[in-house]
Amino acid sequence: MAIVVRLDRVMADRKIQLGVLAERVGISPVNLSKLKNGHAGAVRFSTLEAICRELDCQPGDILEYREDIE
């Protein structure tokens, strides 16, 4: 997959646990875990905005585009 999710790295830098962030953002821990592990098929801009607000970061800190290398 060409989109790499770096949410775990940003969360570790901010020392915030998944359950705490999920509660602050207003989504279930299961859905946040899917996003964090790169298993989500989509993310709403409102969710991305809330995550960035809580983590004081930019979307590019969380999502990275990488050419697929086969």
Order of alpha helices (4+ residues) and beta strands (2+ residues): beta-alpha-alpha-alpha-alpha-alpha-beta
